[in-house]
Amino acid sequence: MSDKTLKIGIVAGEASGDILAAGLIKQLKKRFPNATFEGIAGPKMQNQGCSSLFEMEELSVMGLVEVLSRIRRLMFIRKTLTQHFLNNPPDVFIGVDAPDFNLNLESKLKKRGIKTVHYVSPTVWAWREKRIFKIAKATNLVLSIFPFEKKVYDKHQIPCDFVGHTMADDIDISPDMAGTRQALNLKDNDVVLAVLPGSRKREVDTLLDVFIQSSLKIRQDIPDLKVLIPVVNRQRKQQVDEYLQTHLPELDCRVVIGHAREVMIASDAVLLASGTATLEAMLCKKNMVTAYQLSPITYQLMRWLYKAKYFALPNVLADQKLIPELLQEDVSVDNIVELLLPMLAEKNSEKQQKLISKFEMLHQSLRQDADVQAANAVANLIENSASNKNIELTQ
């Protein structure tokens, strides 16, 4: 190694990005032991030694209208970060997802000669396809997590590496349901429903009530149903606890910080907000019902802009409807119960086994040793400019 310390700027905007970035940082540290990391980091990134200049929670906003309500604060954060990195140039900057925030930041840094990477392709295949030209101007390299995305970038001759998804590497093809239940003090014959209303405050505000009311109605048919609610942090736990104490103090359910994966593996079915959690549930080989509700204005805009046939990631990956999707007015207690009850009552049906087989095929396609692949791609980008920066890779 050179005596020059490698500086890496990195920004993640939500829990799923925190997972990806933490794995990438861990592998980069093996190659560059003296490297420093700073930007916006979640708890997993911070555990890997990344300094956070702002709380990641501040970037965790979804929806066109929802972003507008926070636009001044988001612009302040981005302006402050941009100036910080221009004054203290990193050797490479990595934006992890959060494209509306990160691409603008990456563009400004790239113009000043800083190498930029965008980890997780924006959904150009689903909506706002012309963003791909903005991506080309903002980045030196895109790291895609889904195999079909690379074809889009190759078509436009934009550097892109398919690296797979770190969760596909971390989760066993056949997860240990019995062992996980034992660790969570659940019995083999318990009927367990995992409820994940989302990682953002607005998602929980929107979906928690209908999810809990659906759970209560299912209990009319399955009196011994056990409901587990994993949440991403203390803020979301407080939000869920306050709802339960105010509306349903008698409800017997467990709210736990973290351990979403373990809860899903231990469950018989999952009820969850659409997003990366649907991918994780698929990798855990769980049948699920996914739901989402946007503000009315955002929904109307998305109806016009969104081109993909599906919004749930398992369905997008398979290009067929493997799991039920509920959107807007279809998100109702009756619809959720009608879909979930058979999943809980017919746990080992032929239909369920066929679904698991399809999930296993998709799992294998994403299992690429993603953290290592992503770190190799970033390291190669650094190596290509090493002659100007006096940096060498550790072998």
C-alpha positions as CSV (number, residue, x, y, z in Angstrom):
1,M,0.0,0.0,0.0
2,S,1.0,3.6,-0.6
3,D,1.3,5.8,2.5
4,K,-1.6,7.8,1.1
5,T,-4.9,7.1,2.9
6,L,-7.7,6.2,0.5
7,K,-10.8,8.3,1.0
8,I,-14.2,6.9,0.0
9,G,-17.4,8.9,0.1
10,I,-20.6,6.8,0.4
11,V,-24.3,7.7,0.9
12,A,-27.1,5.4,1.6
13,G,-30.7,6.6,2.0
14,E,-32.6,3.7,3.7
15,A,-32.3,0.3,5.5
16,S,-31.8,-1.7,2.3
17,G,-29.0,0.5,1.1
18,D,-27.4,0.3,4.6
19,I,-27.2,-3.5,4.1
20,L,-25.6,-3.2,0.7
21,A,-23.2,-0.5,1.6
22,A,-22.1,-2.3,4.8
23,G,-21.2,-5.4,2.9
24,L,-19.3,-3.3,0.3
25,I,-17.4,-1.4,3.0
26,K,-16.4,-4.7,4.7
27,Q,-14.9,-6.0,1.5
28,L,-13.2,-2.8,0.5
29,K,-11.5,-2.6,3.9
30,K,-9.9,-6.0,3.1
31,R,-8.4,-4.5,0.0
32,F,-7.6,-1.1,1.5
33,P,-7.0,-1.5,5.2
34,N,-6.3,2.2,5.7
35,A,-9.3,3.4,3.8
36,T,-11.7,5.9,5.5
37,F,-15.4,6.1,4.7
38,E,-17.7,9.0,5.3
39,G,-21.0,10.3,4.0
40,I,-24.5,9.3,5.2
41,A,-24.6,5.9,6.9
42,G,-27.0,3.7,8.6
43,P,-26.2,1.6,11.7
44,K,-24.7,-1.3,9.7
45,M,-22.4,1.0,7.8
46,Q,-21.4,2.8,11.0
47,N,-20.6,-0.6,12.5
48,Q,-18.1,-1.0,9.7
49,G,-16.4,2.3,10.6
50,C,-18.2,4.7,8.2
51,S,-18.7,8.2,9.6
52,S,-22.1,9.8,9.0
53,L,-22.5,13.5,8.5
54,F,-26.3,13.3,8.7
55,E,-28.9,10.8,9.9
56,M,-29.9,8.3,7.2
57,E,-33.5,8.6,8.4
58,E,-33.6,12.1,6.8
59,L,-33.2,10.6,3.3
60,S,-35.8,7.9,3.8
61,V,-38.6,9.5,1.9
62,M,-40.6,8.0,-1.0
63,G,-43.2,9.5,-3.3
64,L,-43.2,12.7,-5.4
65,V,-45.5,14.6,-3.1
66,E,-43.9,13.3,0.0
67,V,-40.4,14.5,-1.2
68,L,-41.8,18.0,-1.9
69,S,-42.8,18.4,1.8
70,R,-39.1,17.8,2.8
71,I,-37.5,19.4,-0.2
72,R,-35.8,22.3,1.6
73,R,-34.1,20.1,4.1
74,L,-33.1,17.5,1.5
75,M,-31.6,20.3,-0.7
76,F,-29.7,21.6,2.3
77,I,-28.2,18.2,3.1
78,R,-27.2,17.6,-0.5
79,K,-25.7,21.1,-0.9
80,T,-23.7,20.6,2.4
81,L,-22.5,17.2,1.3
82,T,-21.5,18.4,-2.1
83,Q,-19.5,21.2,-0.7
84,H,-17.9,18.9,1.9
85,F,-16.8,16.4,-0.8
86,L,-15.6,19.2,-3.1
87,N,-13.5,20.6,-0.3
88,N,-12.3,17.2,0.8
89,P,-12.3,15.2,-2.4
90,P,-12.7,11.4,-2.0
91,D,-10.8,9.0,-4.3
92,V,-14.2,7.6,-5.2
93,F,-17.8,8.4,-4.3
94,I,-20.4,5.7,-4.1
95,G,-24.1,6.5,-4.1
96,V,-26.1,3.6,-2.8
97,D,-29.7,3.7,-4.3
98,A,-31.6,6.9,-3.4
99,P,-31.2,8.0,-7.1
100,D,-33.1,11.3,-6.8
101,F,-30.7,12.4,-4.1
102,N,-27.4,10.7,-5.1
103,L,-27.4,11.2,-8.9
104,N,-27.4,15.0,-8.6
105,L,-24.6,14.7,-6.0
106,E,-22.6,12.3,-8.2
107,S,-23.0,14.6,-11.2
108,K,-21.4,17.5,-9.4
109,L,-18.6,15.4,-8.1
110,K,-17.8,13.8,-11.4
111,K,-17.6,17.2,-13.1
112,R,-14.8,18.0,-10.7
113,G,-12.9,14.8,-11.7
114,I,-14.0,12.6,-8.8
115,K,-14.8,9.0,-9.8
116,T,-18.4,8.1,-9.0
117,V,-20.2,4.8,-8.7
118,H,-24.0,4.3,-8.4
119,Y,-24.9,1.0,-6.6
120,V,-28.4,-0.2,-7.5
121,S,-29.7,0.8,-10.8
122,P,-32.6,3.2,-10.8
123,T,-35.7,1.6,-12.2
124,V,-35.2,2.9,-15.7
125,W,-36.8,-0.3,-17.0
126,A,-40.0,0.6,-15.2
127,W,-40.4,4.4,-15.5
128,R,-38.6,7.6,-16.5
129,E,-36.4,5.7,-19.0
130,K,-34.6,8.8,-20.1
131,R,-32.9,9.0,-16.7
132,I,-30.4,6.7,-18.2
133,F,-28.7,9.6,-19.9
134,K,-28.6,11.5,-16.6
135,I,-27.0,8.4,-15.0
136,A,-24.4,8.3,-17.8
137,K,-23.4,11.9,-17.0
138,A,-23.3,11.4,-13.3
139,T,-21.5,8.1,-13.0
140,N,-18.3,6.3,-14.1
141,L,-19.9,2.9,-13.2
142,V,-23.3,1.4,-12.3
143,L,-23.5,-1.7,-10.1
144,S,-26.8,-3.5,-10.8
145,I,-28.3,-6.1,-8.5
146,F,-30.7,-7.7,-11.0
147,P,-29.5,-9.6,-14.1
148,F,-31.9,-8.0,-16.6
149,E,-30.7,-4.5,-15.8
150,K,-27.3,-4.8,-17.4
151,K,-28.8,-5.3,-20.8
152,V,-30.4,-1.8,-20.7
153,Y,-27.0,-0.2,-19.9
154,D,-25.1,-2.3,-22.5
155,K,-27.6,-1.1,-25.1
156,H,-26.6,2.5,-24.3
157,Q,-22.9,1.6,-23.9
158,I,-22.9,2.8,-20.3
159,P,-20.5,0.9,-18.0
160,C,-22.4,-1.4,-15.8
161,D,-21.5,-4.6,-13.8
162,F,-24.1,-7.0,-12.6
163,V,-23.0,-8.0,-9.0
164,G,-26.1,-9.8,-7.7
165,H,-27.6,-9.1,-4.3
166,T,-25.8,-9.5,-0.9
167,M,-29.0,-10.9,0.7
168,A,-29.0,-13.8,-1.8
169,D,-25.5,-14.7,-0.6
170,D,-26.4,-14.4,3.1
171,I,-29.6,-16.4,3.1
172,D,-29.4,-20.2,2.6
173,I,-31.3,-21.7,-0.3
174,S,-33.2,-23.8,2.2
175,P,-33.4,-21.6,5.4
176,D,-33.6,-23.4,8.7
177,M,-37.2,-22.7,9.8
178,A,-37.2,-25.1,12.8
179,G,-33.9,-23.8,14.2
180,T,-35.0,-20.2,13.7
181,R,-38.3,-20.9,15.5
182,Q,-36.4,-22.4,18.4
183,A,-34.2,-19.3,18.6
184,L,-37.3,-17.1,18.7
185,N,-39.1,-19.3,21.3
186,L,-41.7,-20.4,18.9
187,K,-43.1,-24.0,18.7
188,D,-43.0,-26.1,15.5
189,N,-46.8,-26.2,15.4
190,D,-47.3,-22.5,16.0
191,V,-49.1,-20.6,13.2
192,V,-47.0,-17.5,12.7
193,L,-47.6,-14.4,10.6
194,A,-44.8,-11.8,10.1
195,V,-46.1,-8.3,9.6
196,L,-43.8,-5.7,8.1
197,P,-45.5,-2.3,7.6
198,G,-42.3,-0.7,6.2
199,S,-39.1,1.0,7.2
200,R,-40.3,4.6,6.7
201,K,-42.5,6.6,9.1
202,R,-45.1,7.4,6.4
203,E,-45.3,3.7,5.4
204,V,-46.1,2.7,9.0
205,D,-48.6,5.5,9.3
206,T,-50.3,4.3,6.2
207,L,-50.2,0.5,6.4
208,L,-50.0,-0.4,10.1
209,D,-53.7,-0.1,10.9
210,V,-55.0,-2.1,8.0
211,F,-52.3,-4.8,8.6
212,I,-53.2,-5.1,12.3
213,Q,-56.9,-5.1,11.6
214,S,-56.3,-7.9,9.0
215,S,-54.4,-9.9,11.6
216,L,-57.2,-9.6,14.1
217,K,-59.7,-10.8,11.5
218,I,-57.5,-13.8,10.7
219,R,-57.4,-14.6,14.4
220,Q,-61.2,-15.3,14.2
221,D,-60.3,-18.3,12.0
222,I,-57.0,-19.1,13.6
223,P,-57.3,-18.2,17.3
224,D,-53.8,-19.2,18.2
225,L,-52.2,-17.1,15.4
226,K,-48.9,-15.5,16.6
227,V,-48.1,-12.1,15.1
228,L,-44.5,-10.9,15.0
229,I,-43.7,-7.3,13.9
230,P,-40.0,-6.6,13.2
231,V,-39.0,-3.0,12.9
232,V,-35.8,-1.3,11.6
233,N,-35.1,1.0,14.5
234,R,-36.2,2.4,17.8
235,Q,-38.2,5.2,16.1
236,R,-40.3,2.7,14.2
237,K,-40.7,0.5,17.4
238,Q,-42.0,3.5,19.3
239,Q,-44.4,4.3,16.4
240,V,-45.8,0.8,16.4
241,D,-45.9,0.5,20.2
242,E,-47.8,3.8,20.5
243,Y,-50.4,2.7,17.9
244,L,-50.9,-0.6,19.7
245,Q,-51.2,1.0,23.1
246,T,-53.7,3.6,21.8
247,H,-55.9,1.3,19.7
248,L,-55.4,-2.3,20.8
249,P,-53.8,-2.5,24.2
250,E,-55.1,-6.1,24.6
251,L,-53.5,-7.3,21.3
252,D,-50.9,-10.0,21.9
253,C,-48.1,-9.5,19.4
254,R,-44.3,-9.2,19.5
255,V,-42.6,-6.1,18.3
256,V,-38.8,-6.5,17.8
257,I,-36.1,-4.2,16.6
258,G,-34.2,-5.8,13.7
259,H,-34.3,-9.6,13.1
260,A,-36.7,-9.2,10.2
261,R,-35.0,-12.0,8.4
262,E,-35.3,-14.4,11.3
263,V,-39.0,-13.5,11.8
264,M,-39.7,-14.1,8.1
265,I,-37.9,-17.5,8.1
266,A,-39.8,-18.5,11.2
267,S,-43.2,-17.4,9.8
268,D,-45.8,-19.3,7.8
269,A,-46.6,-16.3,5.7
270,V,-45.7,-12.6,5.5
271,L,-47.8,-9.5,5.2
272,L,-45.6,-6.6,4.1
273,A,-45.1,-3.2,2.5
274,S,-43.8,-3.4,-1.1
275,G,-40.1,-2.8,-1.4
276,T,-36.8,-4.7,-0.7
277,A,-38.5,-6.7,2.0
278,T,-40.5,-8.6,-0.6
279,L,-37.1,-9.7,-2.1
280,E,-35.9,-10.8,1.3
281,A,-39.2,-12.7,2.0
282,M,-38.7,-14.5,-1.4
283,L,-35.2,-15.4,-0.5
284,C,-36.6,-16.8,2.8
285,K,-39.0,-18.9,0.7
286,K,-42.1,-17.4,2.2
287,N,-45.5,-16.9,0.6
288,M,-46.6,-13.3,1.1
289,V,-49.1,-10.6,0.4
290,T,-47.6,-7.2,-0.4
291,A,-49.3,-3.9,-0.3
292,Y,-48.7,-0.2,-0.9
293,Q,-50.5,3.0,-0.7
294,L,-49.3,6.3,-2.2
295,S,-50.7,9.8,-1.8
296,P,-53.5,10.3,-4.4
297,I,-51.4,12.8,-6.5
298,T,-48.3,10.5,-6.4
299,Y,-50.5,7.6,-7.4
300,Q,-52.0,9.3,-10.4
301,L,-48.6,10.4,-11.6
302,M,-47.2,6.9,-11.2
303,R,-50.1,5.4,-13.1
304,W,-49.1,7.6,-16.0
305,L,-45.3,7.1,-15.7
306,Y,-44.9,3.5,-14.5
307,K,-44.5,1.1,-17.3
308,A,-43.7,-2.3,-15.7
309,K,-46.4,-4.9,-15.3
310,Y,-45.7,-5.5,-11.6
311,F,-44.3,-3.6,-8.7
312,A,-43.4,-6.5,-6.3
313,L,-39.8,-7.5,-6.8
314,P,-40.4,-11.3,-7.0
315,N,-42.9,-10.7,-9.7
316,V,-40.6,-8.3,-11.6
317,L,-37.8,-10.8,-11.4
318,A,-39.9,-13.7,-12.6
319,D,-41.8,-11.6,-15.1
320,Q,-45.0,-13.3,-13.8
321,K,-47.3,-12.8,-10.9
322,L,-45.9,-15.1,-8.2
323,I,-47.3,-13.2,-5.3
324,P,-50.4,-11.0,-4.9
325,E,-50.0,-7.3,-5.1
326,L,-52.4,-4.8,-3.5
327,L,-52.3,-1.1,-4.4
328,Q,-54.3,1.9,-3.3
329,E,-58.0,1.1,-2.8
330,D,-57.3,-2.6,-3.1
331,V,-55.4,-2.5,0.2
332,S,-58.3,-3.5,2.4
333,V,-58.8,-5.9,5.4
334,D,-61.1,-8.1,3.3
335,N,-58.7,-8.5,0.4
336,I,-55.7,-9.1,2.7
337,V,-57.6,-11.8,4.7
338,E,-58.9,-13.5,1.6
339,L,-55.3,-13.8,0.3
340,L,-53.5,-14.7,3.5
341,L,-55.8,-17.3,5.1
342,P,-55.1,-20.0,2.5
343,M,-51.4,-19.3,2.8
344,L,-51.6,-19.9,6.6
345,A,-54.0,-22.8,6.4
346,E,-52.3,-24.7,3.4
347,K,-48.7,-24.4,4.4
348,N,-47.4,-27.5,2.5
349,S,-49.7,-27.6,-0.5
350,E,-48.5,-28.5,-4.0
351,K,-49.1,-24.9,-5.0
352,Q,-46.8,-23.7,-2.2
353,Q,-44.1,-26.2,-3.1
354,K,-44.2,-25.0,-6.8
355,L,-43.8,-21.4,-5.6
356,I,-40.8,-22.3,-3.4
357,S,-39.2,-24.0,-6.4
358,K,-39.5,-20.8,-8.4
359,F,-38.2,-18.8,-5.5
360,E,-35.1,-21.1,-5.4
361,M,-34.4,-20.5,-9.1
362,L,-34.6,-16.7,-8.7
363,H,-32.4,-17.0,-5.6
364,Q,-29.7,-18.8,-7.5
365,S,-29.7,-16.2,-10.2
366,L,-29.0,-13.4,-7.7
367,R,-26.3,-15.4,-5.8
368,Q,-23.2,-13.9,-7.2
369,D,-21.1,-13.1,-4.1
370,A,-22.3,-9.5,-4.4
371,D,-20.2,-7.8,-1.7
372,V,-17.0,-9.2,-3.3
373,Q,-18.1,-8.5,-6.9
374,A,-19.1,-4.9,-6.0
375,A,-15.8,-4.3,-4.1
376,N,-13.8,-5.7,-7.1
377,A,-15.6,-3.4,-9.5
378,V,-14.9,-0.3,-7.2
379,A,-11.3,-1.5,-6.7
380,N,-10.8,-1.8,-10.5
381,L,-12.1,1.8,-10.9
382,I,-9.6,3.0,-8.3
383,E,-6.8,1.0,-9.9
384,N,-7.5,2.6,-13.3
385,S,-6.8,6.0,-11.8
386,A,-4.1,4.8,-9.3
387,S,-1.2,6.2,-11.4
388,N,-2.5,9.7,-10.8
389,K,-3.3,9.2,-7.2
390,N,-0.4,7.0,-6.0
391,I,-2.7,4.3,-4.7
392,E,-2.2,0.5,-5.1
393,L,-4.4,-2.4,-4.4
394,T,-3.4,-4.8,-1.6
395,Q,-3.0,-8.3,-2.9
